[in-house]
């Protein structure tokens, strides 16, 4: 797999996780905090890799 495709996949997964977290945050605030931490770690990793 080429590096550019891998980066696009990482960004895509990050965006999907962010949208999912935003959805959950609106509907089930109990689960928002741990998911938000996961998404923050994901975007931090992506910013380092990309």
PQR file with spaces between the fields and no chain letter, atoms N, CA, C, O and H, PARSE charges and radii, in Angstrom:
ATOM       1  N    UNK     1       0.852   -1.196    0.000 -0.4000 1.5000
ATOM       2  CA   UNK     1       0.000    0.000    0.000 -0.0000 2.0000
ATOM       3  C    UNK     1       0.889    1.248    0.000  0.5500 1.7000
ATOM       4  O    UNK     1       1.834    1.346    0.783 -0.5500 1.4000
ATOM       5  N    UNK     2       0.585    2.177   -0.865 -0.4000 1.5000
ATOM       6  CA   UNK     2       1.406    3.384   -0.944 -0.0000 2.0000
ATOM       7  C    UNK     2       1.172    4.275    0.276  0.5500 1.7000
ATOM       8  O    UNK     2       0.144    4.185    0.946 -0.5500 1.4000
ATOM       9  H    UNK     2      -0.182    2.098   -1.501  0.4000 1.0000
ATOM      10  N    UNK     3       2.142    5.124    0.539 -0.4000 1.5000
ATOM      11  CA   UNK     3       2.084    5.973    1.729 -0.0000 2.0000
ATOM      12  C    UNK     3       0.914    6.949    1.669  0.5500 1.7000
ATOM      13  O    UNK     3       0.269    7.205    2.686 -0.5500 1.4000
ATOM      14  H    UNK     3       2.977    5.197   -0.006  0.4000 1.0000
ATOM      15  N    UNK     4       0.633    7.499    0.481 -0.4000 1.5000
ATOM      16  CA   UNK     4      -0.460    8.471    0.365 -0.0000 2.0000
ATOM      17  C    UNK     4      -1.812    7.824    0.653  0.5500 1.7000
ATOM      18  O    UNK     4      -2.655    8.420    1.323 -0.5500 1.4000
ATOM      19  H    UNK     4       1.157    7.291   -0.346  0.4000 1.0000
ATOM      20  N    UNK     5      -2.020    6.609    0.150 -0.4000 1.5000
ATOM      21  CA   UNK     5      -3.283    5.906    0.410 -0.0000 2.0000
ATOM      22  C    UNK     5      -3.411    5.612    1.902  0.5500 1.7000
ATOM      23  O    UNK     5      -4.493    5.746    2.474 -0.5500 1.4000
ATOM      24  H    UNK     5      -1.335    6.125   -0.395  0.4000 1.0000
ATOM      25  N    UNK     6      -2.306    5.211    2.533 -0.4000 1.5000
ATOM      26  CA   UNK     6      -2.321    4.926    3.963 -0.0000 2.0000
ATOM      27  C    UNK     6      -2.687    6.180    4.751  0.5500 1.7000
ATOM      28  O    UNK     6      -3.479    6.108    5.691 -0.5500 1.4000
ATOM      29  H    UNK     6      -1.427    5.102    2.069  0.4000 1.0000
ATOM      30  N    UNK     7      -2.123    7.323    4.381 -0.4000 1.5000
ATOM      31  CA   UNK     7      -2.438    8.585    5.059 -0.0000 2.0000
ATOM      32  C    UNK     7      -3.900    8.955    4.886  0.5500 1.7000
ATOM      33  O    UNK     7      -4.543    9.408    5.834 -0.5500 1.4000
ATOM      34  H    UNK     7      -1.480    7.382    3.617  0.4000 1.0000
ATOM      35  N    UNK     8      -4.438    8.764    3.670 -0.4000 1.5000
ATOM      36  CA   UNK     8      -5.849    9.059    3.411 -0.0000 2.0000
ATOM      37  C    UNK     8      -6.745    8.175    4.280  0.5500 1.7000
ATOM      38  O    UNK     8      -7.746    8.642    4.823 -0.5500 1.4000
ATOM      39  H    UNK     8      -3.916    8.396    2.901  0.4000 1.0000
ATOM      40  N    UNK     9      -6.383    6.900    4.408 -0.4000 1.5000
ATOM      41  CA   UNK     9      -7.160    5.989    5.245 -0.0000 2.0000
ATOM      42  C    UNK     9      -7.125    6.426    6.702  0.5500 1.7000
ATOM      43  O    UNK     9      -8.149    6.391    7.385 -0.5500 1.4000
ATOM      44  H    UNK     9      -5.570    6.520    3.966  0.4000 1.0000
ATOM      45  N    UNK    10      -5.948    6.839    7.188 -0.4000 1.5000
ATOM      46  CA   UNK    10      -5.816    7.290    8.573 -0.0000 2.0000
ATOM      47  C    UNK    10      -6.701    8.510    8.813  0.5500 1.7000
ATOM      48  O    UNK    10      -7.411    8.582    9.817 -0.5500 1.4000
ATOM      49  H    UNK    10      -5.117    6.867    6.634  0.4000 1.0000
ATOM      50  N    UNK    11      -6.655    9.471    7.883 -0.4000 1.5000
ATOM      51  CA   UNK    11      -7.479   10.675    8.008 -0.0000 2.0000
ATOM      52  C    UNK    11      -8.961   10.308    7.959  0.5500 1.7000
ATOM      53  O    UNK    11      -9.758   10.820    8.745 -0.5500 1.4000
ATOM      54  H    UNK    11      -6.078    9.412    7.068  0.4000 1.0000
ATOM      55  N    UNK    12      -9.326    9.419    7.033 -0.4000 1.5000
ATOM      56  CA   UNK    12     -10.720    8.995    6.907 -0.0000 2.0000
ATOM      57  C    UNK    12     -11.240    8.345    8.175  0.5500 1.7000
ATOM      58  O    UNK    12     -12.348    8.641    8.623 -0.5500 1.4000
ATOM      59  H    UNK    12      -8.679    9.004    6.394  0.4000 1.0000
ATOM      60  N    UNK    13     -10.441    7.460    8.752 -0.4000 1.5000
ATOM      61  CA   UNK    13     -10.838    6.810   10.004 -0.0000 2.0000
ATOM      62  C    UNK    13     -10.946    7.841   11.121  0.5500 1.7000
ATOM      63  O    UNK    13     -11.865    7.783   11.938 -0.5500 1.4000
ATOM      64  H    UNK    13      -9.541    7.220    8.387  0.4000 1.0000
ATOM      65  N    UNK    14     -10.008    8.781   11.157 -0.4000 1.5000
ATOM      66  CA   UNK    14     -10.052    9.834   12.174 -0.0000 2.0000
ATOM      67  C    UNK    14     -11.310   10.673   12.074  0.5500 1.7000
ATOM      68  O    UNK    14     -11.953   10.964   13.083 -0.5500 1.4000
ATOM      69  H    UNK    14      -9.261    8.828   10.494  0.4000 1.0000
ATOM      70  N    UNK    15     -11.665   11.062   10.849 -0.4000 1.5000
ATOM      71  CA   UNK    15     -12.880   11.858   10.637 -0.0000 2.0000
ATOM      72  C    UNK    15     -14.118   11.051   11.022  0.5500 1.7000
ATOM      73  O    UNK    15     -15.032   11.575   11.659 -0.5500 1.4000
ATOM      74  H    UNK    15     -11.143   10.825   10.030  0.4000 1.0000
ATOM      75  N    UNK    16     -14.146    9.778   10.633 -0.4000 1.5000
ATOM      76  CA   UNK    16     -15.283    8.921   10.975 -0.0000 2.0000
ATOM      77  C    UNK    16     -15.434    8.801   12.491  0.5500 1.7000
ATOM      78  O    UNK    16     -16.543    8.864   13.020 -0.5500 1.4000
ATOM      79  H    UNK    16     -13.404    9.353   10.115  0.4000 1.0000
ATOM      80  N    UNK    17     -14.305    8.628   13.184 -0.4000 1.5000
ATOM      81  CA   UNK    17     -14.337    8.541   14.643 -0.0000 2.0000
ATOM      82  C    UNK    17     -14.827    9.850   15.250  0.5500 1.7000
ATOM      83  O    UNK    17     -15.593    9.849   16.213 -0.5500 1.4000
ATOM      84  H    UNK    17     -13.404    8.576   12.754  0.4000 1.0000
ATOM      85  N    UNK    18     -14.381   10.965   14.680 -0.4000 1.5000
ATOM      86  CA   UNK    18     -14.807   12.276   15.190 -0.0000 2.0000
ATOM      87  C    UNK    18     -16.313   12.465   15.015  0.5500 1.7000
ATOM      88  O    UNK    18     -16.996   12.909   15.937 -0.5500 1.4000
ATOM      89  H    UNK    18     -13.759   10.966   13.897  0.4000 1.0000
ATOM      90  N    UNK    19     -16.828   12.129   13.832 -0.4000 1.5000
ATOM      91  CA   UNK    19     -18.261   12.275   13.576 -0.0000 2.0000
ATOM      92  C    UNK    19     -19.069   11.358   14.484  0.5500 1.7000
ATOM      93  O    UNK    19     -20.110   11.751   15.009 -0.5500 1.4000
ATOM      94  H    UNK    19     -16.273   11.769   13.082  0.4000 1.0000
ATOM      95  N    UNK    20     -18.580   10.128   14.664 -0.4000 1.5000
ATOM      96  CA   UNK    20     -19.253    9.182   15.550 -0.0000 2.0000
ATOM      97  C    UNK    20     -19.277    9.720   16.981  0.5500 1.7000
ATOM      98  O    UNK    20     -20.297    9.640   17.665 -0.5500 1.4000
ATOM      99  H    UNK    20     -17.734    9.809   14.237  0.4000 1.0000
ATOM     100  N    UNK    21     -18.143   10.270   17.428 -0.4000 1.5000
ATOM     101  CA   UNK    21     -18.066   10.829   18.779 -0.0000 2.0000
ATOM     102  C    UNK    21     -19.024   12.002   18.941  0.5500 1.7000
ATOM     103  O    UNK    21     -19.700   12.119   19.964 -0.5500 1.4000
ATOM     104  H    UNK    21     -17.314   10.335   16.872  0.4000 1.0000
ATOM     105  N    UNK    22     -19.086   12.879   17.921 -0.4000 1.5000
ATOM     106  CA   UNK    22     -19.994   14.022   17.977 -0.0000 2.0000
ATOM     107  C    UNK    22     -21.445   13.544   18.083  0.5500 1.7000
ATOM     108  O    UNK    22     -22.239   14.114   18.832 -0.5500 1.4000
ATOM     109  H    UNK    22     -18.537   12.784   17.091  0.4000 1.0000
ATOM     110  N    UNK    23     -21.784   12.489   17.323 -0.4000 1.5000
ATOM     111  CA   UNK    23     -23.133   11.918   17.364 -0.0000 2.0000
ATOM     112  C    UNK    23     -23.436   11.357   18.750  0.5500 1.7000
ATOM     113  O    UNK    23     -24.490   11.627   19.326 -0.5500 1.4000
ATOM     114  H    UNK    23     -21.139   12.027   16.715  0.4000 1.0000
ATOM     115  N    UNK    24     -22.500   10.576   19.272 -0.4000 1.5000
ATOM     116  CA   UNK    24     -22.693    9.967   20.592 -0.0000 2.0000
ATOM     117  C    UNK    24     -22.775   11.043   21.670  0.5500 1.7000
ATOM     118  O    UNK    24     -23.577   10.944   22.599 -0.5500 1.4000
ATOM     119  H    UNK    24     -21.644   10.356   18.804  0.4000 1.0000
ATOM     120  N    UNK    25     -21.942   12.067   21.537 -0.4000 1.5000
ATOM     121  CA   UNK    25     -21.930   13.151   22.531 -0.0000 2.0000
ATOM     122  C    UNK    25     -23.291   13.825   22.618  0.5500 1.7000
ATOM     123  O    UNK    25     -23.745   14.183   23.705 -0.5500 1.4000
ATOM     124  H    UNK    25     -21.291   12.147   20.782  0.4000 1.0000
ATOM     125  N    UNK    26     -23.939   13.997   21.472 -0.4000 1.5000
ATOM     126  CA   UNK    26     -25.267   14.625   21.462 -0.0000 2.0000
ATOM     127  C    UNK    26     -26.326   13.716   22.086  0.5500 1.7000
ATOM     128  O    UNK    26     -27.269   14.201   22.709 -0.5500 1.4000
ATOM     129  H    UNK    26     -23.571   13.707   20.589  0.4000 1.0000
ATOM     130  N    UNK    27     -26.173   12.398   21.920 -0.4000 1.5000
ATOM     131  CA   UNK    27     -27.229   11.478   22.321 -0.0000 2.0000
ATOM     132  C    UNK    27     -26.951   10.762   23.643  0.5500 1.7000
ATOM     133  O    UNK    27     -27.867   10.536   24.434 -0.5500 1.4000
ATOM     134  H    UNK    27     -25.406   12.004   21.414  0.4000 1.0000
ATOM     135  N    UNK    28     -25.703   10.410   23.877 -0.4000 1.5000
ATOM     136  CA   UNK    28     -25.357    9.659   25.091 -0.0000 2.0000
ATOM     137  C    UNK    28     -24.118   10.293   25.716  0.5500 1.7000
ATOM     138  O    UNK    28     -22.991    9.875   25.448 -0.5500 1.4000
ATOM     139  H    UNK    28     -24.959   10.593   23.235  0.4000 1.0000
ATOM     140  N    UNK    29     -24.335   11.292   26.542 -0.4000 1.5000
ATOM     141  CA   UNK    29     -23.215   12.058   27.098 -0.0000 2.0000
ATOM     142  C    UNK    29     -22.334   11.213   28.021  0.5500 1.7000
ATOM     143  O    UNK    29     -21.186   11.575   28.280 -0.5500 1.4000
ATOM     144  H    UNK    29     -25.250   11.632   26.761  0.4000 1.0000
ATOM     145  N    UNK    30     -22.859   10.098   28.516 -0.4000 1.5000
ATOM     146  CA   UNK    30     -22.092    9.243   29.426 -0.0000 2.0000
ATOM     147  C    UNK    30     -20.844    8.691   28.735  0.5500 1.7000
ATOM     148  O    UNK    30     -19.785    8.569   29.351 -0.5500 1.4000
ATOM     149  H    UNK    30     -23.792    9.805   28.305  0.4000 1.0000
ATOM     150  N    UNK    31     -20.980    8.360   27.444 -0.4000 1.5000
ATOM     151  CA   UNK    31     -19.874    7.737   26.718 -0.0000 2.0000
ATOM     152  C    UNK    31     -18.988    8.750   26.003  0.5500 1.7000
ATOM     153  O    UNK    31     -17.993    8.369   25.385 -0.5500 1.4000
ATOM     154  H    UNK    31     -21.840    8.459   26.943  0.4000 1.0000
ATOM     155  N    UNK    32     -19.332   10.030   26.077 -0.4000 1.5000
ATOM     156  CA   UNK    32     -18.623   11.031   25.281 -0.0000 2.0000
ATOM     157  C    UNK    32     -17.170   11.178   25.714  0.5500 1.7000
ATOM     158  O    UNK    32     -16.286   11.312   24.868 -0.5500 1.4000
ATOM     159  H    UNK    32     -20.140   10.339   26.579  0.4000 1.0000
ATOM     160  N    UNK    33     -16.910   11.154   27.025 -0.4000 1.5000
ATOM     161  CA   UNK    33     -15.560   11.456   27.492 -0.0000 2.0000
ATOM     162  C    UNK    33     -14.527   10.424   27.043  0.5500 1.7000
ATOM     163  O    UNK    33     -13.510   10.821   26.475 -0.5500 1.4000
ATOM     164  H    UNK    33     -17.629   11.045   27.712  0.4000 1.0000
ATOM     165  N    UNK    34     -14.730    9.109   27.267 -0.4000 1.5000
ATOM     166  CA   UNK    34     -13.720    8.143   26.802 -0.0000 2.0000
ATOM     167  C    UNK    34     -13.557    8.138   25.289  0.5500 1.7000
ATOM     168  O    UNK    34     -12.439    8.014   24.791 -0.5500 1.4000
ATOM     169  H    UNK    34     -15.557    8.787   27.728  0.4000 1.0000
ATOM     170  N    UNK    35     -14.664    8.273   24.545 -0.4000 1.5000
ATOM     171  CA   UNK    35     -14.562    8.309   23.086 -0.0000 2.0000
ATOM     172  C    UNK    35     -13.810    9.544   22.628  0.5500 1.7000
ATOM     173  O    UNK    35     -13.030    9.482   21.677 -0.5500 1.4000
ATOM     174  H    UNK    35     -15.573    8.374   24.950  0.4000 1.0000
ATOM     175  N    UNK    36     -14.036   10.661   23.294 -0.4000 1.5000
ATOM     176  CA   UNK    36     -13.353   11.896   22.935 -0.0000 2.0000
ATOM     177  C    UNK    36     -11.852   11.756   23.153  0.5500 1.7000
ATOM     178  O    UNK    36     -11.057   12.272   22.367 -0.5500 1.4000
ATOM     179  H    UNK    36     -14.669   10.712   24.066  0.4000 1.0000
ATOM     180  N    UNK    37     -11.465   11.065   24.211 -0.4000 1.5000
ATOM     181  CA   UNK    37     -10.046   10.827   24.467 -0.0000 2.0000
ATOM     182  C    UNK    37      -9.448    9.961   23.366  0.5500 1.7000
ATOM     183  O    UNK    37      -8.333   10.222   22.915 -0.5500 1.4000
ATOM     184  H    UNK    37     -12.110   10.646   24.849  0.4000 1.0000
ATOM     185  N    UNK    38     -10.175    8.931   22.927 -0.4000 1.5000
ATOM     186  CA   UNK    38      -9.699    8.061   21.851 -0.0000 2.0000
ATOM     187  C    UNK    38      -9.510    8.861   20.567  0.5500 1.7000
ATOM     188  O    UNK    38      -8.498    8.717   19.882 -0.5500 1.4000
ATOM     189  H    UNK    38     -11.081    8.719   23.294  0.4000 1.0000
ATOM     190  N    UNK    39     -10.489    9.704   20.247 -0.4000 1.5000
ATOM     191  CA   UNK    39     -10.414   10.516   19.033 -0.0000 2.0000
ATOM     192  C    UNK    39      -9.248   11.492   19.116  0.5500 1.7000
ATOM     193  O    UNK    39      -8.540   11.699   18.131 -0.5500 1.4000
ATOM     194  H    UNK    39     -11.311    9.820   20.804  0.4000 1.0000
ATOM     195  N    UNK    40      -9.045   12.095   20.286 -0.4000 1.5000
ATOM     196  CA   UNK    40      -7.934   13.029   20.459 -0.0000 2.0000
ATOM     197  C    UNK    40      -6.606   12.321   20.230  0.5500 1.7000
ATOM     198  O    UNK    40      -5.714   12.871   19.583 -0.5500 1.4000
ATOM     199  H    UNK    40      -9.620   11.928   21.087  0.4000 1.0000
ATOM     200  N    UNK    41      -6.467   11.113   20.752 -0.4000 1.5000
ATOM     201  CA   UNK    41      -5.251   10.330   20.547 -0.0000 2.0000
ATOM     202  C    UNK    41      -5.097    9.999   19.067  0.5500 1.7000
ATOM     203  O    UNK    41      -3.993   10.064   18.527 -0.5500 1.4000
ATOM     204  H    UNK    41      -7.191   10.666   21.278  0.4000 1.0000
ATOM     205  N    UNK    42      -6.206    9.645   18.408 -0.4000 1.5000
ATOM     206  CA   UNK    42      -6.169    9.317   16.982 -0.0000 2.0000
ATOM     207  C    UNK    42      -5.710   10.485   16.141  0.5500 1.7000
ATOM     208  O    UNK    42      -4.869   10.321   15.257 -0.5500 1.4000
ATOM     209  H    UNK    42      -7.103    9.593   18.847  0.4000 1.0000
ATOM     210  N    UNK    43      -6.252   11.671   16.405 -0.4000 1.5000
ATOM     211  CA   UNK    43      -5.859   12.852   15.635 -0.0000 2.0000
ATOM     212  C    UNK    43      -4.429   13.265   15.956  0.5500 1.7000
ATOM     213  O    UNK    43      -3.717   13.749   15.075 -0.5500 1.4000
ATOM     214  H    UNK    43      -6.935   11.805   17.123  0.4000 1.0000
ATOM     215  N    UNK    44      -3.993   13.081   17.209 -0.4000 1.5000
ATOM     216  CA   UNK    44      -2.610   13.394   17.575 -0.0000 2.0000
ATOM     217  C    UNK    44      -1.666   12.481   16.803  0.5500 1.7000
ATOM     218  O    UNK    44      -0.658   12.933   16.259 -0.5500 1.4000
ATOM     219  H    UNK    44      -4.571   12.688   17.924  0.4000 1.0000
ATOM     220  N    UNK    45      -2.002   11.189   16.760 -0.4000 1.5000
ATOM     221  CA   UNK    45      -1.190   10.226   16.017 -0.0000 2.0000
ATOM     222  C    UNK    45      -1.149   10.582   14.540  0.5500 1.7000
ATOM     223  O    UNK    45      -0.089   10.541   13.916 -0.5500 1.4000
ATOM     224  H    UNK    45      -2.821   10.822   17.202  0.4000 1.0000
ATOM     225  N    UNK    46      -2.303   10.933   13.979 -0.4000 1.5000
ATOM     226  CA   UNK    46      -2.375   11.276   12.559 -0.0000 2.0000
ATOM     227  C    UNK    46      -1.547   12.520   12.268  0.5500 1.7000
ATOM     228  O    UNK    46      -0.857   12.576   11.250 -0.5500 1.4000
ATOM     229  H    UNK    46      -3.165   10.967   14.485  0.4000 1.0000
ATOM     230  N    UNK    47      -1.605   13.512   13.139 -0.4000 1.5000
ATOM     231  CA   UNK    47      -0.836   14.738   12.913 -0.0000 2.0000
ATOM     232  C    UNK    47       0.660   14.454   12.959  0.5500 1.7000
ATOM     233  O    UNK    47       1.438   15.115   12.271 -0.5500 1.4000
ATOM     234  H    UNK    47      -2.166   13.467   13.966  0.4000 1.0000
ATOM     235  N    UNK    48       1.065   13.478   13.762 -0.4000 1.5000
ATOM     236  CA   UNK    48       2.479   13.105   13.828 -0.0000 2.0000
ATOM     237  C    UNK    48       2.880   12.319   12.579  0.5500 1.7000
ATOM     238  O    UNK    48       3.949   12.553   12.015 -0.5500 1.4000
ATOM     239  H    UNK    48       0.433   12.941   14.321  0.4000 1.0000
ATOM     240  N    UNK    49       2.022   11.385   12.145 -0.4000 1.5000
ATOM     241  CA   UNK    49       2.339   10.509   11.013 -0.0000 2.0000
ATOM     242  C    UNK    49       2.211   11.255    9.690  0.5500 1.7000
ATOM     243  O    UNK    49       3.094   11.176    8.835 -0.5500 1.4000
ATOM     244  H    UNK    49       1.154   11.194   12.604  0.4000 1.0000
ATOM     245  N    UNK    50       1.095   11.988    9.526 -0.4000 1.5000
ATOM     246  CA   UNK    50       0.843   12.699    8.279 -0.0000 2.0000
ATOM     247  C    UNK    50       1.765   13.895    8.182  0.5500 1.7000
ATOM     248  O    UNK    50       1.716   14.635    7.200 -0.5500 1.4000
ATOM     249  H    UNK    50       0.378   12.053   10.220  0.4000 1.0000
